Amino acid sequence: GFSIVFAKYCPFVIGVEIESHKIKKAEHNAGIYRVNHMMDLIQGDFFLLKRLRADVVFLAPSELLVERGEKFSITKHLSPGLSELIRHSLTLADSLCILLPSYASIEELPAIFCDIFNESPE
């Protein structure tokens, strides 16, 4: 879904998804919205991409199940882990955008970025 929206406003979009049924659905929808000529969809593991260079990487990580009474945690309930995704994204592009659930606690983000950039949170 997001690749199609970006294709309406960006010169060219590359979408990566590991699940084949999501690629097929995106290809179908790209034809409906007439943006299929403005995008490539790759079925594969994002972490195996090594030679791709992009202007921006957009991340929308999957959410893992949260047990009843448990508070959603960015570090525990995203798959793959946000730190892993960010580290790999920065090997592909200098800029990134991350879509987190609206109920995510952003208080966890400084520690994640400090860890990635090897800095102290103070």
C-alpha positions in Angstrom: 0.0 0.0 0.0 2.7 2.5 0.9 4.7 1.9 -2.2 1.7 2.8 -4.4 1.2 6.0 -2.5 4.9 6.9 -2.8 4.8 6.1 -6.5 2.1 8.7 -7.0 4.5 11.4 -5.7 8.1 10.1 -6.2 10.0 9.6 -9.5 10.5 5.9 -8.8 9.9 3.5 -6.0 11.3 0.1 -5.0 9.2 -1.9 -2.7 10.6 -4.9 -0.8 8.4 -7.5 0.8 9.2 -11.1 1.9 5.7 -12.4 1.6 4.7 -13.3 -2.0 0.9 -12.7 -1.5 1.6 -9.1 -0.5 3.7 -8.6 -3.6 1.0 -10.0 -5.8 -1.6 -7.7 -4.1 0.7 -4.7 -4.5 1.3 -5.5 -8.2 -2.5 -5.7 -8.8 -3.1 -2.4 -7.0 -0.3 -0.7 -8.8 -2.1 -1.6 -12.1 -5.4 -0.2 -10.8 -3.8 3.1 -9.7 -1.7 3.2 -12.9 1.7 3.5 -11.1 3.1 0.1 -12.1 5.6 1.8 -14.5 6.9 3.9 -11.6 7.8 1.1 -9.3 9.6 -2.2 -8.9 8.5 -4.7 -6.4 11.0 -7.1 -5.0 10.0 -10.3 -3.2 12.9 -11.0 -0.8 14.5 -10.5 2.5 15.3 -6.8 3.1 18.4 -7.7 5.0 19.9 -9.5 1.9 19.8 -6.2 -0.1 23.4 -5.1 -0.3 24.0 -3.2 -3.5 20.8 -1.1 -3.6 21.2 2.6 -3.1 18.1 4.8 -2.4 17.4 8.4 -1.5 15.1 7.3 1.4 14.2 4.1 3.1 10.6 3.8 4.5 10.2 1.3 7.3 6.9 -0.1 8.4 7.9 -3.0 10.7 5.3 -5.7 11.6 4.0 -5.8 15.1 4.2 -8.9 17.3 1.4 -10.0 19.5 1.2 -8.1 22.8 0.0 -10.1 25.8 -3.1 -8.9 27.6 -2.2 -6.3 30.2 1.3 -5.8 28.6 2.3 -2.4 27.3 3.5 -2.3 23.7 7.3 -1.9 23.5 9.2 -0.8 20.4 12.2 -3.0 21.4 10.1 -6.1 22.2 7.1 -6.0 19.8 8.4 -5.1 16.4 9.7 -7.8 14.0 12.4 -7.5 12.8 13.9 -5.4 15.5 13.9 -1.6 14.9 17.7 -1.3 15.6 18.4 -4.0 13.0 16.2 -2.3 10.5 17.7 1.1 11.0 21.3 -0.1 10.9 20.6 -1.9 7.6 18.6 1.0 6.1 21.5 3.4 6.7 23.7 1.1 4.5 21.2 1.7 1.7 20.3 5.4 2.1 21.3 8.4 4.0 17.7 9.2 5.0 14.9 7.0 6.5 11.3 7.3 7.6 9.8 5.0 10.2 6.1 4.3 10.6 5.5 3.2 14.2 2.1 2.2 15.7 0.2 5.2 17.1 0.4 3.7 20.6 4.1 3.1 20.5 6.1 4.7 23.4 8.5 7.1 21.8 10.5 7.3 25.1 12.3 4.1 23.9 13.7 5.8 20.7 16.6 7.8 22.2 18.2 4.6 23.6 17.7 2.8 20.3 19.4 5.7 18.3 22.2 6.1 20.9 23.0 2.4 20.6 23.0 2.6 16.8 25.3 5.6 16.7 27.4 4.6 19.8 26.5 7.6 21.8 25.6 8.2 25.4 21.9 9.1 26.0 22.9 12.1 28.2 
